[in-house]
Amino acid sequence: MTSPENIGDELSRYDYVLPRELIAQEALPNRADARLMLIDRARQSIDHAHVRDLPQILRAGDVMVVNDSKVVPARLVGFRTLTQGRWEGLFLREGEQGVAELLGKTRGRLQVAETVTLRDLEGRDQGRLVVVANGNEGKVLMRPEPLEDWTSVMERCGRVPLPPYIRNGQMVDDDRVRYQTVFARSAGSVAAPTAGLHFTPDLIQRLRQAGLAFVSVTLHVGLGTFRPIQSAKLEDHQMHSEFGEISDSVVKRLNMSRSEGGRTIAVGTTSVRVLESAAANAPDLKLSAWKGETDLFIRPGHSFRTVDGLMTNFHLPKSSLMVLVSTFAGHELIRQAYQEAIQQRYRFYSYGDCMLIL
């Protein structure tokens, strides 16, 4: 458990300068060959290994908590039917009666009842979306015309929603597989829970043989995870809500493991947020089954109740994820870790290397 730091730390504390060539543009051929920085909070030490070494690093009885959310091909491109002006949208979530919320980008403002013509990967026209209402911050409510399932729309026209630091967001065919974890089951994310990208069926089998267990939770990654912090004080930042879920059977498995001395190892910050949200919403602040929306922003002052270790990628400066990791491991230790990662030429961000904090 980390000691609280002063709430109200300036955002600049979570800044760092990263050489552009260290931003990974492609996934490694073998996911488990990624480098793994080992951070020991008790010893205040930093060591180096590879993800493939996890069976020798972790111990029997530990339980790894993975996010089973599946990335949907949420990036849509097309043009405004009337003016032919370029349009691009990111599917965020589906509501009622076929109406979904998208983050749209075009010159000017879409008008209610206006339509957008979609284009598939080959540049062919593939149906239309009609504007139902405009929201804030570029959001727009739309529905297919004629009405059809959004899953079909995205399968026909959608692109993998890569972050802009990977090839300016432009996907290649390989991204359909590489930007998806082997745990992906529940469709709903607009970005991959990237710590899970390092696992392969072979590595999972070797970890099970070493006495570790895996359980799944769900957090559909949305804008809340990646929205930049723009306020000078952290307490002024408001996260967008995201859907999360943890079942009663998973809770029982984790509680049993902990009672027997096993550790809960969260694979990714999204898994942390599900676990901590579930505890925060329980009457006794203990881990309980939970399902709902969470806007939990883990920042200095947060007391971790459910997590003993965290496996996570390297995050963008001044991001809520950088704040979360610094809160878990301690600001100074994470600052040193990022400096060393840059010196050691680690690969950063979604397709990059990772760290294990114990």
GUKE-251937 format. One record per residue (C-alpha): residue in three letters; x, y negated, z. Coordinates in nm, 2 decimals. Each point is the difference from the previous one (the first is absolute). Example, Ala and Ser with C-alpha at 12.3 -4.5 7.8 and 13.67 -1.06 7.14 Angstrom:
BEGIN
<rest: ala; c1: 1.23; c2: 0.45; c3: 0.78>
<rest: ser; c1: 0.14; c2: -0.34; c3: -0.07>
This chain:
BEGIN
<rest: met; c1: 0.00; c2: 0.00; c3: 0.00>
<rest: thr; c1: 0.14; c2: -0.34; c3: -0.09>
<rest: ser; c1: 0.01; c2: -0.30; c3: 0.23>
<rest: pro; c1: -0.22; c2: -0.29; c3: -0.10>
<rest: glu; c1: 0.16; c2: -0.30; c3: -0.17>
<rest: asn; c1: -0.13; c2: -0.35; c3: 0.01>
<rest: ile; c1: -0.32; c2: -0.05; c3: -0.20>
<rest: gly; c1: 0.04; c2: -0.29; c3: -0.24>
<rest: asp; c1: 0.34; c2: 0.09; c3: -0.14>
<rest: glu; c1: 0.06; c2: -0.20; c3: -0.32>
<rest: leu; c1: -0.04; c2: 0.19; c3: -0.32>
<rest: ser; c1: 0.36; c2: -0.08; c3: -0.10>
<rest: arg; c1: 0.12; c2: 0.26; c3: 0.25>
<rest: tyr; c1: -0.13; c2: 0.27; c3: -0.24>
<rest: asp; c1: 0.18; c2: -0.14; c3: -0.31>
<rest: tyr; c1: 0.30; c2: 0.14; c3: -0.17>
<rest: val; c1: 0.18; c2: -0.04; c3: -0.34>
<rest: leu; c1: -0.01; c2: 0.31; c3: -0.22>
<rest: pro; c1: 0.22; c2: 0.03; c3: -0.32>
<rest: arg; c1: -0.25; c2: 0.06; c3: -0.28>
<rest: glu; c1: 0.19; c2: 0.31; c3: -0.13>
<rest: leu; c1: -0.09; c2: 0.19; c3: 0.33>
<rest: ile; c1: -0.37; c2: 0.00; c3: -0.09>
<rest: ala; c1: -0.06; c2: 0.35; c3: -0.12>
<rest: gln; c1: -0.17; c2: 0.01; c3: -0.34>
<rest: glu; c1: -0.04; c2: 0.37; c3: -0.04>
<rest: ala; c1: -0.07; c2: 0.29; c3: 0.24>
<rest: leu; c1: 0.29; c2: 0.25; c3: 0.05>
<rest: pro; c1: -0.03; c2: 0.33; c3: -0.20>
<rest: asn; c1: -0.02; c2: 0.18; c3: 0.34>
<rest: arg; c1: -0.20; c2: -0.20; c3: 0.25>
<rest: ala; c1: 0.18; c2: 0.16; c3: 0.30>
<rest: asp; c1: 0.34; c2: -0.12; c3: -0.12>
<rest: ala; c1: -0.08; c2: -0.35; c3: 0.12>
<rest: arg; c1: 0.23; c2: -0.14; c3: 0.27>
<rest: leu; c1: -0.13; c2: 0.00; c3: 0.35>
<rest: met; c1: 0.12; c2: -0.26; c3: 0.26>
<rest: leu; c1: -0.02; c2: 0.14; c3: 0.35>
<rest: ile; c1: -0.09; c2: -0.26; c3: 0.26>
<rest: asp; c1: 0.02; c2: 0.11; c3: 0.37>
<rest: arg; c1: -0.18; c2: -0.25; c3: 0.22>
<rest: ala; c1: 0.14; c2: 0.15; c3: 0.33>
<rest: arg; c1: 0.36; c2: -0.01; c3: -0.12>
<rest: gln; c1: -0.04; c2: -0.31; c3: -0.21>
<rest: ser; c1: 0.18; c2: 0.18; c3: -0.27>
<rest: ile; c1: -0.01; c2: 0.03; c3: -0.38>
<rest: asp; c1: 0.10; c2: 0.31; c3: -0.20>
<rest: his; c1: -0.04; c2: 0.13; c3: -0.35>
<rest: ala; c1: -0.14; c2: 0.32; c3: -0.15>
<rest: his; c1: -0.24; c2: 0.10; c3: -0.28>
<rest: val; c1: -0.37; c2: 0.09; c3: 0.01>
<rest: arg; c1: 0.09; c2: 0.36; c3: -0.09>
<rest: asp; c1: 0.17; c2: 0.01; c3: 0.35>
<rest: leu; c1: -0.32; c2: -0.05; c3: 0.19>
<rest: pro; c1: -0.03; c2: 0.37; c3: 0.11>
<rest: gln; c1: 0.33; c2: -0.04; c3: 0.18>
<rest: ile; c1: -0.08; c2: -0.34; c3: 0.15>
<rest: leu; c1: -0.35; c2: 0.05; c3: 0.14>
<rest: arg; c1: -0.08; c2: 0.27; c3: 0.25>
<rest: ala; c1: -0.25; c2: 0.28; c3: 0.03>
<rest: gly; c1: -0.33; c2: -0.11; c3: 0.15>
<rest: asp; c1: 0.01; c2: -0.34; c3: -0.17>
<rest: val; c1: -0.31; c2: -0.09; c3: -0.21>
<rest: met; c1: 0.02; c2: -0.21; c3: -0.31>
<rest: val; c1: -0.30; c2: -0.22; c3: -0.07>
<rest: val; c1: -0.04; c2: -0.07; c3: -0.37>
<rest: asn; c1: -0.25; c2: -0.23; c3: -0.19>
<rest: asp; c1: -0.20; c2: 0.21; c3: -0.25>
<rest: ser; c1: -0.14; c2: -0.30; c3: -0.19>
<rest: lys; c1: 0.03; c2: 0.03; c3: -0.37>
<rest: val; c1: 0.09; c2: -0.30; c3: -0.23>
<rest: val; c1: -0.26; c2: -0.07; c3: -0.26>
<rest: pro; c1: 0.09; c2: -0.15; c3: -0.34>
<rest: ala; c1: -0.13; c2: -0.33; c3: 0.12>
<rest: arg; c1: 0.17; c2: -0.24; c3: -0.24>
<rest: leu; c1: -0.24; c2: -0.10; c3: -0.28>
<rest: val; c1: 0.08; c2: -0.22; c3: -0.30>
<rest: gly; c1: -0.22; c2: -0.15; c3: -0.27>
<rest: phe; c1: -0.14; c2: -0.33; c3: -0.12>
<rest: arg; c1: -0.29; c2: -0.24; c3: 0.06>
<rest: thr; c1: -0.25; c2: 0.12; c3: -0.26>
<rest: leu; c1: -0.12; c2: -0.35; c3: -0.09>
<rest: thr; c1: 0.33; c2: -0.19; c3: -0.01>
<rest: gln; c1: 0.25; c2: 0.28; c3: -0.07>
<rest: gly; c1: 0.21; c2: -0.13; c3: 0.29>
<rest: arg; c1: 0.22; c2: 0.26; c3: 0.17>
<rest: trp; c1: -0.13; c2: 0.15; c3: 0.32>
<rest: glu; c1: 0.16; c2: 0.23; c3: 0.26>
<rest: gly; c1: -0.16; c2: 0.15; c3: 0.31>
<rest: leu; c1: 0.09; c2: 0.22; c3: 0.29>
<rest: phe; c1: -0.28; c2: 0.22; c3: 0.13>
<rest: leu; c1: -0.03; c2: -0.04; c3: 0.38>
<rest: arg; c1: -0.31; c2: 0.18; c3: 0.12>
<rest: glu; c1: -0.34; c2: 0.12; c3: -0.11>
<rest: gly; c1: -0.32; c2: -0.13; c3: 0.16>
<rest: glu; c1: -0.36; c2: 0.08; c3: -0.07>
<rest: gln; c1: -0.19; c2: 0.05; c3: -0.33>
<rest: gly; c1: 0.32; c2: 0.03; c3: -0.20>
<rest: val; c1: 0.14; c2: -0.34; c3: 0.10>
<rest: ala; c1: 0.37; c2: -0.01; c3: 0.09>
<rest: glu; c1: 0.23; c2: -0.26; c3: 0.13>
<rest: leu; c1: 0.30; c2: -0.08; c3: -0.22>
<rest: leu; c1: 0.29; c2: -0.25; c3: 0.02>
<rest: gly; c1: -0.02; c2: -0.17; c3: -0.34>
<rest: lys; c1: 0.25; c2: -0.21; c3: -0.19>
<rest: thr; c1: -0.08; c2: -0.22; c3: -0.31>
<rest: arg; c1: 0.01; c2: -0.36; c3: -0.11>
<rest: gly; c1: -0.28; c2: -0.19; c3: 0.15>
<rest: arg; c1: -0.29; c2: 0.16; c3: 0.20>
<rest: leu; c1: -0.22; c2: 0.28; c3: -0.11>
<rest: gln; c1: -0.37; c2: -0.09; c3: -0.01>
<rest: val; c1: -0.28; c2: 0.21; c3: 0.15>
<rest: ala; c1: -0.15; c2: 0.23; c3: -0.27>
<rest: glu; c1: 0.32; c2: -0.04; c3: -0.22>
<rest: thr; c1: 0.15; c2: 0.32; c3: -0.12>
<rest: val; c1: 0.35; c2: 0.13; c3: -0.03>
<rest: thr; c1: 0.10; c2: 0.26; c3: -0.27>
<rest: leu; c1: 0.24; c2: 0.26; c3: 0.13>
<rest: arg; c1: 0.28; c2: 0.16; c3: -0.19>
<rest: asp; c1: 0.15; c2: 0.34; c3: 0.05>
<rest: leu; c1: 0.37; c2: 0.10; c3: 0.00>
<rest: glu; c1: 0.00; c2: 0.00; c3: -0.38>
<rest: gly; c1: -0.15; c2: -0.35; c3: -0.03>
<rest: arg; c1: -0.34; c2: 0.12; c3: -0.11>
<rest: asp; c1: -0.32; c2: -0.17; c3: 0.12>
<rest: gln; c1: -0.16; c2: 0.22; c3: 0.26>
<rest: gly; c1: -0.32; c2: -0.15; c3: 0.15>
<rest: arg; c1: -0.08; c2: -0.31; c3: 0.19>
<rest: leu; c1: -0.03; c2: -0.13; c3: 0.36>
<rest: val; c1: -0.25; c2: -0.27; c3: 0.09>
<rest: val; c1: 0.05; c2: -0.26; c3: 0.27>
<rest: val; c1: -0.25; c2: 0.02; c3: 0.28>
<rest: ala; c1: 0.15; c2: -0.26; c3: 0.23>
<rest: asn; c1: 0.32; c2: -0.19; c3: 0.07>
<rest: gly; c1: 0.18; c2: 0.02; c3: 0.34>
<rest: asn; c1: 0.30; c2: -0.17; c3: 0.16>
<rest: glu; c1: 0.37; c2: 0.03; c3: -0.08>
<rest: gly; c1: -0.06; c2: 0.13; c3: -0.35>
<rest: lys; c1: -0.24; c2: 0.28; c3: 0.10>
<rest: val; c1: -0.29; c2: 0.07; c3: -0.22>
<rest: leu; c1: -0.30; c2: 0.25; c3: 0.01>
<rest: met; c1: -0.05; c2: 0.19; c3: -0.32>
<rest: arg; c1: -0.19; c2: 0.31; c3: -0.12>
<rest: pro; c1: 0.05; c2: 0.21; c3: -0.32>
<rest: glu; c1: -0.24; c2: -0.08; c3: -0.29>
<rest: pro; c1: -0.16; c2: 0.23; c3: -0.07>
<rest: leu; c1: 0.01; c2: 0.14; c3: 0.35>
<rest: glu; c1: 0.24; c2: 0.29; c3: 0.06>
<rest: asp; c1: 0.21; c2: 0.14; c3: 0.28>
<rest: trp; c1: 0.31; c2: -0.21; c3: 0.08>
<rest: thr; c1: 0.21; c2: 0.31; c3: 0.02>
<rest: ser; c1: -0.08; c2: 0.06; c3: -0.37>
<rest: val; c1: 0.09; c2: -0.36; c3: -0.08>
<rest: met; c1: 0.34; c2: 0.02; c3: 0.16>
<rest: glu; c1: 0.08; c2: 0.34; c3: -0.14>
<rest: arg; c1: -0.07; c2: -0.13; c3: -0.35>
<rest: cys; c1: 0.15; c2: -0.35; c3: 0.03>
<rest: gly; c1: 0.20; c2: -0.02; c3: 0.32>
<rest: arg; c1: 0.37; c2: -0.04; c3: 0.05>
<rest: val; c1: 0.21; c2: 0.10; c3: 0.30>
<rest: pro; c1: 0.00; c2: -0.31; c3: 0.21>
<rest: leu; c1: 0.38; c2: -0.03; c3: 0.04>
<rest: pro; c1: 0.13; c2: -0.29; c3: 0.21>
<rest: pro; c1: 0.15; c2: -0.29; c3: -0.21>
<rest: tyr; c1: 0.35; c2: 0.07; c3: 0.12>
<rest: ile; c1: 0.00; c2: 0.33; c3: -0.20>
<rest: arg; c1: 0.03; c2: -0.08; c3: -0.37>
<rest: asn; c1: -0.23; c2: -0.31; c3: 0.05>
<rest: gly; c1: -0.28; c2: 0.24; c3: 0.09>
<rest: gln; c1: 0.01; c2: 0.18; c3: -0.34>
<rest: met; c1: -0.06; c2: 0.37; c3: 0.03>
<rest: val; c1: 0.16; c2: 0.29; c3: -0.20>
<rest: asp; c1: -0.16; c2: 0.34; c3: -0.03>
<rest: asp; c1: 0.22; c2: 0.14; c3: 0.27>
<rest: asp; c1: -0.14; c2: -0.24; c3: 0.26>
<rest: arg; c1: -0.33; c2: 0.19; c3: 0.00>
<rest: val; c1: 0.17; c2: 0.28; c3: 0.19>
<rest: arg; c1: 0.29; c2: -0.18; c3: 0.16>
<rest: tyr; c1: -0.21; c2: -0.27; c3: 0.16>
<rest: gln; c1: -0.21; c2: 0.26; c3: 0.18>
<rest: thr; c1: 0.08; c2: 0.19; c3: 0.31>
<rest: val; c1: -0.03; c2: 0.38; c3: 0.02>
<rest: phe; c1: -0.25; c2: -0.05; c3: 0.29>
<rest: ala; c1: -0.24; c2: -0.21; c3: -0.22>
<rest: arg; c1: -0.36; c2: 0.13; c3: 0.04>
<rest: ser; c1: -0.24; c2: -0.29; c3: 0.07>
<rest: ala; c1: -0.02; c2: -0.26; c3: -0.28>
<rest: gly; c1: -0.01; c2: -0.36; c3: 0.10>
<rest: ser; c1: 0.35; c2: -0.17; c3: 0.02>
<rest: val; c1: 0.13; c2: -0.28; c3: -0.23>
<rest: ala; c1: 0.35; c2: 0.07; c3: 0.11>
<rest: ala; c1: 0.19; c2: 0.32; c3: 0.10>
<rest: pro; c1: 0.07; c2: 0.07; c3: 0.37>
<rest: thr; c1: 0.36; c2: 0.00; c3: -0.10>
<rest: ala; c1: 0.17; c2: 0.19; c3: 0.28>
<rest: gly; c1: -0.19; c2: 0.31; c3: -0.11>
<rest: leu; c1: 0.15; c2: -0.02; c3: -0.35>
<rest: his; c1: 0.32; c2: 0.16; c3: 0.13>
<rest: phe; c1: -0.16; c2: 0.34; c3: 0.08>
<rest: thr; c1: 0.00; c2: 0.30; c3: -0.23>
<rest: pro; c1: -0.17; c2: 0.34; c3: 0.05>
<rest: asp; c1: 0.35; c2: 0.16; c3: 0.06>
<rest: leu; c1: 0.08; c2: -0.26; c3: 0.27>
<rest: ile; c1: -0.34; c2: 0.05; c3: 0.17>
<rest: gln; c1: 0.05; c2: 0.38; c3: 0.00>
<rest: arg; c1: 0.35; c2: -0.04; c3: 0.16>
<rest: leu; c1: -0.14; c2: -0.24; c3: 0.27>
<rest: arg; c1: -0.28; c2: 0.25; c3: 0.08>
<rest: gln; c1: 0.26; c2: 0.28; c3: 0.03>
<rest: ala; c1: 0.19; c2: -0.22; c3: 0.24>
<rest: gly; c1: -0.30; c2: -0.02; c3: 0.23>
<rest: leu; c1: -0.16; c2: -0.33; c3: -0.11>
<rest: ala; c1: -0.36; c2: -0.05; c3: -0.08>
<rest: phe; c1: -0.18; c2: -0.24; c3: -0.24>
<rest: val; c1: -0.34; c2: -0.18; c3: 0.06>
<rest: ser; c1: -0.18; c2: -0.24; c3: -0.23>
<rest: val; c1: -0.17; c2: -0.33; c3: 0.07>
<rest: thr; c1: -0.14; c2: -0.25; c3: -0.26>
<rest: leu; c1: 0.07; c2: -0.36; c3: -0.05>
<rest: his; c1: -0.10; c2: -0.14; c3: -0.34>
<rest: val; c1: 0.27; c2: -0.25; c3: -0.07>
<rest: gly; c1: -0.14; c2: -0.33; c3: -0.12>
<rest: leu; c1: 0.09; c2: -0.37; c3: 0.00>
<rest: gly; c1: 0.03; c2: -0.01; c3: 0.38>
<rest: thr; c1: 0.33; c2: 0.20; c3: -0.01>
<rest: phe; c1: 0.17; c2: -0.22; c3: -0.25>
<rest: arg; c1: -0.15; c2: -0.35; c3: 0.04>
<rest: pro; c1: 0.28; c2: -0.24; c3: 0.07>
<rest: ile; c1: 0.02; c2: -0.17; c3: 0.34>
<rest: gln; c1: -0.04; c2: -0.37; c3: -0.07>
<rest: ser; c1: -0.04; c2: -0.13; c3: 0.35>
<rest: ala; c1: 0.30; c2: -0.12; c3: 0.21>
<rest: lys; c1: -0.13; c2: 0.18; c3: 0.30>
<rest: leu; c1: -0.08; c2: 0.37; c3: -0.02>
<rest: glu; c1: -0.31; c2: -0.02; c3: 0.21>
<rest: asp; c1: -0.16; c2: -0.23; c3: -0.26>
<rest: his; c1: 0.03; c2: 0.27; c3: -0.27>
<rest: gln; c1: -0.32; c2: 0.19; c3: -0.08>
<rest: met; c1: 0.02; c2: 0.35; c3: -0.15>
<rest: his; c1: -0.26; c2: 0.11; c3: -0.26>
<rest: ser; c1: -0.18; c2: 0.30; c3: 0.12>
<rest: glu; c1: 0.07; c2: 0.35; c3: -0.14>
<rest: phe; c1: -0.19; c2: 0.33; c3: 0.05>
<rest: gly; c1: 0.16; c2: 0.26; c3: 0.23>
<rest: glu; c1: -0.10; c2: 0.33; c3: 0.15>
<rest: ile; c1: 0.14; c2: 0.26; c3: 0.24>
<rest: ser; c1: -0.19; c2: 0.32; c3: 0.08>
<rest: asp; c1: -0.07; c2: 0.16; c3: 0.33>
<rest: ser; c1: 0.20; c2: 0.31; c3: -0.09>
<rest: val; c1: 0.31; c2: -0.21; c3: -0.08>
<rest: val; c1: -0.04; c2: -0.19; c3: 0.33>
<rest: lys; c1: -0.01; c2: 0.33; c3: 0.19>
<rest: arg; c1: 0.30; c2: 0.13; c3: -0.18>
<rest: leu; c1: 0.20; c2: -0.31; c3: 0.08>
<rest: asn; c1: -0.11; c2: -0.01; c3: 0.36>
<rest: met; c1: 0.09; c2: 0.37; c3: 0.04>
<rest: ser; c1: 0.35; c2: -0.06; c3: -0.15>
<rest: arg; c1: 0.07; c2: -0.29; c3: 0.22>
<rest: ser; c1: -0.10; c2: 0.19; c3: 0.31>
<rest: glu; c1: 0.25; c2: 0.27; c3: -0.09>
<rest: gly; c1: 0.28; c2: -0.25; c3: -0.06>
<rest: gly; c1: -0.03; c2: -0.04; c3: -0.37>
<rest: arg; c1: 0.04; c2: -0.34; c3: -0.17>
<rest: thr; c1: -0.25; c2: -0.17; c3: -0.23>
<rest: ile; c1: 0.20; c2: -0.12; c3: -0.31>
<rest: ala; c1: -0.20; c2: -0.24; c3: -0.22>
<rest: val; c1: 0.09; c2: 0.03; c3: -0.37>
<rest: gly; c1: -0.05; c2: -0.36; c3: -0.11>
<rest: thr; c1: -0.13; c2: -0.32; c3: 0.16>
<rest: thr; c1: -0.35; c2: 0.08; c3: -0.13>
<rest: ser; c1: 0.00; c2: 0.32; c3: 0.22>
<rest: val; c1: 0.11; c2: -0.22; c3: 0.30>
<rest: arg; c1: -0.29; c2: -0.24; c3: -0.06>
<rest: val; c1: -0.26; c2: 0.28; c3: -0.01>
<rest: leu; c1: 0.14; c2: 0.15; c3: 0.32>
<rest: glu; c1: 0.02; c2: -0.33; c3: 0.19>
<rest: ser; c1: -0.34; c2: -0.11; c3: -0.13>
<rest: ala; c1: -0.16; c2: 0.32; c3: 0.12>
<rest: ala; c1: 0.15; c2: -0.06; c3: 0.34>
<rest: ala; c1: -0.10; c2: -0.36; c3: 0.01>
<rest: asn; c1: -0.36; c2: 0.08; c3: -0.08>
<rest: ala; c1: -0.02; c2: 0.27; c3: 0.27>
<rest: pro; c1: -0.16; c2: -0.10; c3: 0.34>
<rest: asp; c1: 0.30; c2: 0.14; c3: 0.19>
<rest: leu; c1: 0.26; c2: -0.12; c3: -0.26>
<rest: lys; c1: 0.10; c2: 0.36; c3: -0.06>
<rest: leu; c1: 0.01; c2: 0.17; c3: -0.34>
<rest: ser; c1: -0.35; c2: 0.10; c3: -0.10>
<rest: ala; c1: -0.17; c2: 0.09; c3: -0.33>
<rest: trp; c1: -0.08; c2: -0.32; c3: -0.19>
<rest: lys; c1: -0.13; c2: -0.12; c3: -0.34>
<rest: gly; c1: -0.05; c2: -0.35; c3: -0.11>
<rest: glu; c1: 0.16; c2: -0.32; c3: -0.12>
<rest: thr; c1: 0.32; c2: -0.13; c3: 0.16>
<rest: asp; c1: 0.17; c2: -0.34; c3: -0.02>
<rest: leu; c1: 0.26; c2: 0.09; c3: 0.27>
<rest: phe; c1: 0.31; c2: -0.21; c3: -0.04>
<rest: ile; c1: 0.28; c2: 0.16; c3: 0.21>
<rest: arg; c1: 0.23; c2: -0.28; c3: 0.12>
<rest: pro; c1: 0.22; c2: -0.08; c3: 0.30>
<rest: gly; c1: -0.20; c2: 0.06; c3: 0.32>
<rest: his; c1: -0.17; c2: 0.32; c3: -0.13>
<rest: ser; c1: 0.04; c2: 0.30; c3: 0.22>
<rest: phe; c1: 0.02; c2: 0.33; c3: -0.20>
<rest: arg; c1: -0.22; c2: 0.27; c3: 0.15>
<rest: thr; c1: 0.01; c2: 0.28; c3: -0.26>
<rest: val; c1: 0.33; c2: 0.00; c3: -0.19>
<rest: asp; c1: 0.34; c2: 0.14; c3: 0.10>
<rest: gly; c1: 0.18; c2: -0.04; c3: -0.33>
<rest: leu; c1: -0.04; c2: -0.17; c3: -0.33>
<rest: met; c1: 0.12; c2: 0.09; c3: -0.35>
<rest: thr; c1: -0.03; c2: -0.30; c3: -0.23>
<rest: asn; c1: 0.14; c2: -0.16; c3: -0.31>
<rest: phe; c1: 0.18; c2: -0.34; c3: -0.01>
<rest: his; c1: -0.25; c2: -0.28; c3: -0.01>
<rest: leu; c1: -0.02; c2: -0.35; c3: -0.16>
<rest: pro; c1: 0.12; c2: -0.29; c3: 0.21>
<rest: lys; c1: -0.26; c2: -0.20; c3: 0.19>
<rest: ser; c1: -0.26; c2: 0.27; c3: -0.04>
<rest: ser; c1: -0.23; c2: 0.15; c3: 0.26>
<rest: leu; c1: 0.17; c2: 0.33; c3: -0.05>
<rest: met; c1: 0.34; c2: -0.15; c3: 0.09>
<rest: val; c1: -0.16; c2: -0.14; c3: 0.31>
<rest: leu; c1: -0.15; c2: 0.34; c3: 0.09>
<rest: val; c1: 0.33; c2: 0.18; c3: -0.03>
<rest: ser; c1: 0.18; c2: -0.27; c3: 0.19>
<rest: thr; c1: -0.26; c2: 0.03; c3: 0.28>
<rest: phe; c1: 0.05; c2: 0.38; c3: 0.02>
<rest: ala; c1: 0.38; c2: 0.01; c3: -0.01>
<rest: gly; c1: 0.09; c2: -0.35; c3: 0.14>
<rest: his; c1: 0.08; c2: -0.30; c3: -0.21>
<rest: glu; c1: 0.38; c2: 0.00; c3: 0.04>
<rest: leu; c1: 0.04; c2: 0.37; c3: -0.08>
<rest: ile; c1: -0.21; c2: -0.03; c3: -0.32>
<rest: arg; c1: 0.20; c2: -0.31; c3: -0.10>
<rest: gln; c1: 0.32; c2: 0.20; c3: 0.04>
<rest: ala; c1: -0.15; c2: 0.29; c3: -0.19>
<rest: tyr; c1: -0.10; c2: -0.21; c3: -0.30>
<rest: gln; c1: 0.34; c2: -0.16; c3: -0.01>
<rest: glu; c1: 0.16; c2: 0.34; c3: 0.00>
<rest: ala; c1: -0.24; c2: 0.13; c3: -0.27>
<rest: ile; c1: 0.10; c2: -0.28; c3: -0.23>
<rest: gln; c1: 0.37; c2: 0.05; c3: 0.07>
<rest: gln; c1: -0.04; c2: 0.37; c3: -0.06>
<rest: arg; c1: -0.19; c2: -0.06; c3: -0.33>
<rest: tyr; c1: -0.32; c2: 0.17; c3: 0.11>
<rest: arg; c1: -0.29; c2: -0.01; c3: -0.25>
<rest: phe; c1: -0.28; c2: -0.22; c3: 0.11>
<rest: tyr; c1: -0.38; c2: -0.01; c3: -0.01>
<rest: ser; c1: -0.26; c2: 0.25; c3: -0.14>
<rest: tyr; c1: 0.23; c2: 0.22; c3: -0.20>
<rest: gly; c1: 0.29; c2: -0.05; c3: 0.23>
<rest: asp; c1: 0.17; c2: 0.16; c3: 0.30>
<rest: cys; c1: -0.15; c2: 0.01; c3: 0.35>
<rest: met; c1: 0.08; c2: 0.01; c3: 0.38>
<rest: leu; c1: -0.11; c2: 0.21; c3: 0.29>
<rest: ile; c1: -0.04; c2: -0.18; c3: 0.33>
<rest: leu; c1: 0.01; c2: 0.22; c3: 0.31>
